[in-house]
Structure formats: C-alpha cells, structure tokens
Amino acid sequence: MPRVNALDHLVLTVADIPRTVHFYEQALGMVAEVFDVADGSQRTALKFGGQKINLHAQAGPFAPHAQRPLAGTADLCFLTDSPLADWTAHLESIGVEVIEGPVSRTGATGPIVSIYLRDPDGNLIEVAVRA
C-alpha cells in the first residue's frame, strides 16, 4: 500500500487574513507570502522553517476546501528551540495571553513541554519544546 511521508502545507480558514497575518508575524515570527495561483488570483501563506500555512478567508474560501470551512476550529502545535520562558515573556510583551502551561505533553516524536495561546479567530496554538 502507498504511504504518505510528510506534510507539505495545511490550510487555515480565517475571518480576516490581514489580522491573521499580523498576529502570526508578531506573535510567532512567521513571514507572510502572497503568491499567484493557476486561476490568476492571489493567495496568502504564512511561512516558517520549511513549512507553510495557506490562509483561506471564511467568506470566500479557495476551492476545493474543507467540507465546513470555519474560522477558529484548528488546534496547531509548533516546535521551537527557544526556551518557553522567552516565549512567555515575548507574548506578554505584545499582549497575547498564555492560557495554559508550561505543561508536559506527548508530541509526534516523543515528550514535549508546551504553552498554549489563542490566535485572533480562537484557534488553539501550542508552542512546544522537545523534553
């Protein structure tokens, strides 16, 4: 049987793309990229490391899309090499509340320690270090 071996990108449905871009750039250090698609329209992605998150506006998602494209329904975990105390201080300095953590969890490759926050749409964002 064939198997997948990596995640190329994921799509996040959001209420307001510029507001989302601002949050992810300011809070998590991601970089926005606007790119052209085959139909001649433009889309926005958030890039970090070798990954990207494509953004779809809930009011007019790019087709095909999830069966129920709704803002605020995601739960995402991002890995970092920076100490969580540095993250907590950074987030506090920009007015982003850490709603839980640090707490021990189990990640895809083993134990992690995480903090949790929410983006402007209410998506749950986990920032974690490998334990």
N, C-alpha and C positions, 0 to 999 in steps of 0.2 A: 504494500500500500504506500502511495506517496505521502510525504510528510512535509509540513512547513518547518522552517528553521529560524525565522527571525520576523520581527515586526518592523515593517518599513515606515509606516506612519499611522496615526489614528486621527479621527475627526472629532472635534468638539463642537457641538451645537451651542451657540451663544445668542444672547439677546442683543448685544451691541458689540460689534467687532472692535471698533476703536477703544472702547472701555476695557475690553478683554486684553487687547494688545498692551495698553498702558499698564495694567495690573501685572501681567506676566513679565514684561520687561523690567518694571520697577521692583517687583517682589522677588522674582526668581532669576533674573538676569538673562532671560531668553531674548532672542533677536527676531523681530518681525521681518518677513519677506513677502513681497507682493509678486505673484507670478502669473503668467498668461496660461490659459488652458485652451484646449483644442477648439472650442466654440468661439474663441476670440474674447471671452470675458476674462476678468482678473479675479484671483483669489488671494487670500492672505494665509500665511502659515507662521507658526512660531518655531524657531529652530534653536536647538541646544545640543551640544555634543554632535553625534552623528544621527540625531533623531529629529523628527518634526511632528508638529500637531497642525493639521489643517483646520481652519476655522470656517464654519458654516453659520450663516445668520438663520436663526429660527424662523424668521418671517419669510425667507426665501432660500431654503437650503439647495445646494447644488445637487442635481440628480445624477445617478441614483443616490439615495440617502437611507438612513435608518427608517424602519417602519414608523416609528414615533419620534421624530427629531425634536427633542425638548431641551431647553437650556436648564442647567442645574441638576442633571441626572448622572453625572460622572463621578467616579472615585478614582483618583490617579495617585500613584506613588512615584516620586522622583528620588534617585540616589544622588548623594553628594559626598565629596571628600572633606568638606568643611565641617568643623565642629558644630553641633546643634546649638550650643550656647551662642555662637556667632550668628547663626540664623535667627535665633530668638531675638537677639539684640537688634539685628537689621530689620526684622519685621516690625518690631515695636517702634523703631525709629521712623518708620513710614506709616504707622497707624494701622498695621494689619495684626489682628488678634490671633495668637496661638490658642486654639481651643482645647488642645489636649497634648500632653507629652512633656518631656520625653517618656516614651513607653517602649517596652520590648515587644517586637513582633517577629513574624517569620516571613522573610522575603522569598523571592523566586530561587535564590541560590543559598539561602541559609538565614541565620539570625540577623535582624536589623534593629536599630533603635530609631524611633520616629517622633516627629512632631506633626500636628495637624492644624490646618487653617482652611478657610473657605475663599474661593475666588468671588468676583462680583455677582456671578449667577448662582452662587451657593454650592458649586461643585466642591466636593471634599478633596483637599490637596494634602498629600502626605509627603514630607521631606524626611529622608532616612539616610542613616549611615550604616554600613555593614558593621556588625558587632564582632 
